[in-house]
């Protein structure tokens, strides 16, 4: 698809002169090198996590137990020289266990706010759908506004701030469905499948050689907070042509009127698709967005934001099938 647009896009030399993306490319290669030390396969999940990191969004990873959701998030977090915390969501977890709480100080005869584990740069929320709605709701404000309000006082979080949440499929026992408003706050939903035969053989060999020990100390930090901020500062400089902005808007608009979709995506989906495409272009070494960048992100951007009609669900169709049909119904810009 990029070849068809070659005449309309800058050549390699002019592109390198306008924005130097060599530093980003080198950093991404180093991160992949570190990830490959412990993780086999799951290239798409790793790429989407890196795109979200550059775009400044939060990610929801869904998959059956044992497909390396939590491990991948831990590895990515260790490649960054920043604060990291993990919150294990359970049915008895309280909102204050996440955001923090005010504690009475007998020495000063006053209340002091003690920050919860959400006050970090990268926060892994493991099995987010294991906690009921009351605890899930504690994330609404912090995900959108990067702040926590307790007892009438506002506490801002330091940047960068990114939540990586994992969950098992809704059909699993003992889970609570996330509300649509909260799902909409995730830039991507990554659906993780099982490894193929060759990958599973490699996993077995790796576990055999390491005596089934996962040594996260082998992962080195290769990206500083300052460098990450510099990478993010490139986003406004990435070119998105008007025809591609229209293409993004058409995709999201069509989701609201498509015959197989009961509830379509909000404007937040359009913004997520645009910002994600710009971040993906940066990671792929370009200072301009192509239709391929957009198409590659439609599934993770829309899959958790639409509700398909019951008739299609009864026929065994899922959001992935409907989104594929929706994309085919819209002409790709050339």
C-alpha positions as CSV (number, residue, x, y, z in Angstrom):
1,X,0.0,0.0,0.0
2,X,2.9,2.3,0.7
3,X,4.3,1.7,-2.8
4,X,1.1,3.1,-4.3
5,X,1.6,6.3,-2.4
6,X,5.4,6.7,-3.2
7,X,4.9,9.6,-5.5
8,X,2.9,11.5,-2.9
9,X,5.3,10.9,0.0
10,X,8.8,12.3,0.8
11,X,11.7,10.2,-0.2
12,X,14.1,8.6,2.3
13,X,16.6,11.5,2.2
14,X,14.2,14.4,2.7
15,X,12.5,12.4,5.4
16,X,15.7,11.9,7.4
17,X,16.6,15.6,7.0
18,X,13.3,16.8,8.5
19,X,13.0,14.6,11.5
20,X,15.8,12.3,12.8
21,X,14.1,9.1,13.9
22,X,17.3,7.1,14.1
23,X,17.3,7.4,17.9
24,X,13.7,6.0,18.1
25,X,14.6,3.1,15.8
26,X,17.7,2.3,17.9
27,X,15.7,2.4,21.1
28,X,12.9,0.1,19.7
29,X,15.5,-2.4,18.5
30,X,17.1,-2.5,22.0
31,X,13.7,-3.0,23.6
32,X,13.0,-5.9,21.2
33,X,16.4,-7.4,22.1
34,X,15.6,-7.3,25.8
35,X,12.1,-8.7,25.3
36,X,13.4,-11.6,23.2
37,X,15.5,-12.7,26.2
38,X,12.4,-14.1,28.0
39,X,9.5,-13.9,25.6
40,X,8.8,-16.1,22.5
41,X,6.3,-14.9,20.0
42,X,3.6,-12.3,20.8
43,X,5.2,-9.7,18.4
44,X,1.9,-7.9,17.8
45,X,1.3,-7.5,21.5
46,X,4.8,-6.1,22.0
47,X,4.4,-3.6,19.1
48,X,1.1,-2.4,20.3
49,X,2.5,-1.9,23.8
50,X,5.3,0.2,22.4
51,X,2.9,2.2,20.2
52,X,0.7,2.9,23.3
53,X,3.8,4.0,25.2
54,X,4.7,6.5,22.6
55,X,1.1,7.7,22.1
56,X,0.5,8.1,25.9
57,X,-2.4,5.7,26.2
58,X,-3.5,2.8,28.4
59,X,-3.7,-0.8,27.2
60,X,-6.1,-3.6,28.0
61,X,-4.7,-7.1,27.3
62,X,-7.2,-9.9,27.2
63,X,-6.5,-13.6,26.8
64,X,-6.8,-17.0,28.5
65,X,-4.5,-17.8,31.5
66,X,-1.0,-18.7,30.6
67,X,-0.4,-16.8,27.4
68,X,2.2,-14.4,28.9
69,X,0.0,-11.3,29.4
70,X,1.5,-10.4,32.7
71,X,5.0,-11.4,31.8
72,X,5.0,-9.2,28.7
73,X,3.9,-6.2,30.7
74,X,6.6,-6.8,33.3
75,X,9.3,-7.1,30.6
76,X,8.3,-3.9,28.8
77,X,8.2,-2.1,32.2
78,X,11.7,-3.2,33.1
79,X,13.1,-1.9,29.8
80,X,12.1,1.6,30.9
81,X,14.0,3.5,33.7
82,X,10.9,4.6,35.5
83,X,8.8,3.7,38.5
84,X,6.8,0.5,38.2
85,X,4.0,-0.9,40.4
86,X,1.8,-3.9,40.2
87,X,-1.8,-4.2,41.6
88,X,-3.4,-7.6,41.8
89,X,-7.1,-7.0,41.5
90,X,-9.2,-9.3,43.7
91,X,-12.9,-9.4,44.7
92,X,-12.1,-7.9,48.2
93,X,-9.8,-5.0,46.9
94,X,-11.1,-1.6,47.9
95,X,-10.7,1.7,45.9
96,X,-8.4,3.1,48.6
97,X,-6.1,0.2,48.1
98,X,-5.6,1.5,44.6
99,X,-5.6,5.3,44.9
100,X,-4.5,5.8,48.5
101,X,-6.2,7.0,51.7
102,X,-6.0,9.7,54.3
103,X,-4.4,8.6,57.6
104,X,-4.6,10.4,60.9
105,X,-1.2,11.5,62.2
106,X,-1.3,11.6,66.0
107,X,1.8,13.7,66.2
108,X,0.4,16.5,64.1
109,X,-3.2,15.9,64.9
110,X,-4.0,16.1,61.2
111,X,-4.8,13.8,58.3
112,X,-2.1,12.9,55.9
113,X,-2.6,11.4,52.4
114,X,-0.7,8.2,51.8
115,X,-0.4,7.5,48.1
116,X,-1.5,4.2,46.7
117,X,0.3,2.0,44.1
118,X,-1.5,3.9,41.3
119,X,1.1,6.7,41.9
120,X,3.8,5.3,39.5
121,X,4.9,5.7,35.9
122,X,3.9,2.3,34.6
123,X,1.2,0.4,36.5
124,X,0.4,-3.2,35.8
125,X,-3.2,-4.0,36.9
126,X,-3.3,-7.8,36.9
127,X,-6.8,-9.4,36.2
128,X,-8.6,-6.1,36.3
129,X,-12.0,-7.8,35.9
130,X,-11.5,-9.8,39.1
131,X,-12.6,-6.8,41.2
132,X,-16.2,-5.5,41.3
133,X,-17.4,-2.2,39.8
134,X,-16.6,-0.1,43.0
135,X,-12.9,-0.8,42.7
136,X,-12.9,-0.6,38.9
137,X,-14.5,2.9,39.2
138,X,-11.4,4.1,41.1
139,X,-9.6,4.2,37.8
140,X,-12.0,6.4,35.9
141,X,-10.5,9.7,37.0
142,X,-6.9,8.6,37.0
143,X,-7.0,7.1,33.5
144,X,-8.5,10.2,31.9
145,X,-7.2,13.1,33.9
146,X,-4.0,11.7,35.4
147,X,-5.1,12.8,38.9
148,X,-6.7,11.4,42.0
149,X,-9.2,13.3,44.1
150,X,-9.4,12.3,47.8
151,X,-11.2,14.2,50.5
152,X,-11.6,17.2,48.2
153,X,-7.9,17.4,47.4
154,X,-6.4,16.8,44.0
155,X,-3.2,14.8,43.6
156,X,-1.6,14.8,40.2
157,X,0.4,11.9,38.8
158,X,3.9,12.2,37.3
159,X,4.4,11.7,33.6
160,X,4.8,9.4,31.9
161,X,1.8,7.5,33.2
162,X,0.6,4.3,31.6
163,X,-1.8,1.6,32.8
164,X,-1.3,-1.9,31.4
165,X,-4.3,-4.0,32.5
166,X,-4.8,-7.7,31.9
167,X,-8.0,-9.6,32.1
168,X,-9.4,-13.1,31.3
169,X,-12.3,-13.4,28.9
170,X,-15.6,-12.4,30.3
171,X,-16.9,-16.0,30.2
172,X,-14.4,-17.1,32.8
173,X,-15.7,-17.8,36.3
174,X,-15.4,-15.1,38.9
175,X,-15.0,-12.1,36.6
176,X,-16.8,-8.7,36.4
177,X,-17.5,-7.0,33.1
178,X,-15.8,-3.6,32.7
179,X,-18.3,-0.8,32.0
180,X,-18.3,0.7,28.5
181,X,-17.1,4.1,29.8
182,X,-14.0,2.5,31.3
183,X,-13.3,0.4,28.3
184,X,-13.4,3.5,26.2
185,X,-10.4,4.9,28.2
186,X,-8.1,2.2,26.9
187,X,-6.4,3.3,23.6
188,X,-6.1,-0.4,22.6
189,X,-7.5,-3.8,23.6
190,X,-5.0,-6.5,22.6
191,X,-6.5,-10.0,22.2
192,X,-3.8,-12.5,22.9
193,X,-4.1,-16.0,21.4
194,X,-2.2,-19.2,21.9
195,X,1.2,-19.8,20.4
196,X,1.6,-21.9,17.3
197,X,3.3,-25.3,17.3
198,X,6.8,-24.0,16.6
199,X,6.6,-21.3,19.2
200,X,5.3,-23.7,21.8
201,X,8.2,-26.0,21.1
202,X,10.6,-23.1,21.6
203,X,8.8,-22.2,24.9
204,X,9.4,-25.8,26.1
205,X,13.0,-25.7,25.2
206,X,13.5,-22.4,26.9
207,X,11.8,-23.6,30.1
208,X,13.8,-26.8,30.0
209,X,17.1,-24.9,29.7
210,X,16.2,-22.4,32.4
211,X,14.7,-25.0,34.8
212,X,11.4,-23.1,34.5
213,X,12.8,-20.0,36.2
214,X,11.9,-16.6,34.9
215,X,14.8,-14.3,35.7
216,X,13.6,-10.7,35.1
217,X,17.0,-9.4,36.3
218,X,18.2,-10.3,32.8
219,X,16.2,-7.5,31.4
220,X,18.1,-4.2,31.1
221,X,16.6,-0.7,31.2
222,X,17.3,0.9,27.8
223,X,14.8,3.8,27.7
224,X,15.0,6.7,30.1
225,X,12.0,8.8,31.1
226,X,13.6,11.8,29.4
227,X,14.2,9.9,26.2
228,X,10.6,8.7,26.2
229,X,9.4,12.3,26.6
230,X,11.5,13.3,23.6
231,X,10.0,10.5,21.5
232,X,6.5,11.6,22.5
233,X,7.4,15.2,21.5
234,X,7.8,14.0,17.9
235,X,4.0,13.2,17.7
236,X,2.9,16.7,16.7
237,X,5.5,16.7,13.9
238,X,4.1,13.6,12.2
239,X,2.2,14.4,9.0
240,X,-1.3,13.2,8.7
241,X,-2.9,14.3,5.4
242,X,-6.5,15.6,5.4
243,X,-7.6,12.6,3.3
244,X,-6.3,10.3,6.1
245,X,-8.0,12.3,8.8
246,X,-11.2,11.9,6.8
247,X,-10.6,8.2,6.5
248,X,-10.2,7.8,10.3
249,X,-13.4,9.8,10.8
250,X,-15.3,7.7,8.2
251,X,-14.3,4.5,9.9
252,X,-15.5,5.7,13.3
253,X,-18.6,7.3,11.9
254,X,-19.5,4.1,10.0
255,X,-19.3,2.1,13.3
256,X,-22.3,4.2,14.5
257,X,-24.5,3.3,11.6
258,X,-23.3,-0.1,10.5
259,X,-26.1,-2.6,10.3
260,X,-24.3,-5.2,12.5
261,X,-23.3,-2.8,15.3
262,X,-25.8,-1.8,18.0
263,X,-23.5,0.7,19.7
264,X,-20.7,2.5,17.8
265,X,-17.5,4.1,18.9
266,X,-17.1,7.6,20.4
267,X,-14.9,10.5,19.2
268,X,-12.3,9.2,21.6
269,X,-11.9,6.3,19.2
270,X,-11.0,8.7,16.4
271,X,-8.4,10.4,18.5
272,X,-7.0,7.0,19.6
273,X,-6.8,5.9,16.0
274,X,-5.0,9.1,14.9
275,X,-2.6,9.2,17.8
276,X,-1.9,5.5,17.6
277,X,-1.2,5.8,13.8
278,X,1.2,8.6,14.4
279,X,3.1,6.6,17.1
280,X,3.1,3.6,14.8
281,X,4.6,5.7,12.0
282,X,7.4,6.8,14.4
283,X,8.2,3.3,15.4
284,X,8.3,2.2,11.8
285,X,10.7,5.0,11.0
286,X,8.5,7.5,9.1
287,X,7.4,11.0,9.8
288,X,4.1,10.5,8.0
289,X,1.1,8.3,8.4
290,X,0.0,5.9,5.7
291,X,-3.4,4.0,5.3
292,X,-1.6,0.8,6.4
293,X,-0.8,2.4,9.8
294,X,-4.5,3.2,10.2
295,X,-5.8,-0.2,9.0
296,X,-3.4,-2.1,11.3
297,X,-4.8,-0.3,14.4
298,X,-8.5,-0.4,13.6
299,X,-9.0,-3.7,15.4
300,X,-7.3,-2.9,18.7
301,X,-8.9,0.6,18.7
302,X,-12.5,-0.5,17.9
303,X,-12.9,-4.0,19.2
304,X,-13.6,-2.9,22.8
305,X,-15.6,0.1,21.8
306,X,-18.4,-1.4,19.8
307,X,-21.4,-3.7,20.7
308,X,-22.6,-6.0,17.9
309,X,-26.3,-6.8,17.6
310,X,-27.5,-10.0,19.3
311,X,-28.4,-11.7,16.0
312,X,-24.8,-11.6,14.9
313,X,-23.6,-12.9,18.3
314,X,-26.1,-15.8,18.0
315,X,-24.6,-16.6,14.6
316,X,-21.1,-16.9,16.3
317,X,-19.8,-13.6,14.9
318,X,-17.5,-11.5,17.1
319,X,-16.3,-7.9,17.0
320,X,-13.3,-8.9,15.0
321,X,-15.5,-10.3,12.2
322,X,-17.8,-7.2,12.1
323,X,-14.8,-4.8,12.1
324,X,-13.2,-6.6,9.2
325,X,-16.4,-6.3,7.2
326,X,-16.7,-2.6,8.2
327,X,-13.2,-1.8,7.0
328,X,-13.9,-3.5,3.6
329,X,-17.0,-1.3,3.1
330,X,-14.9,1.9,3.2
331,X,-12.6,2.8,0.3
332,X,-9.0,3.1,1.3
333,X,-7.4,6.5,0.3
334,X,-4.8,6.2,-2.4
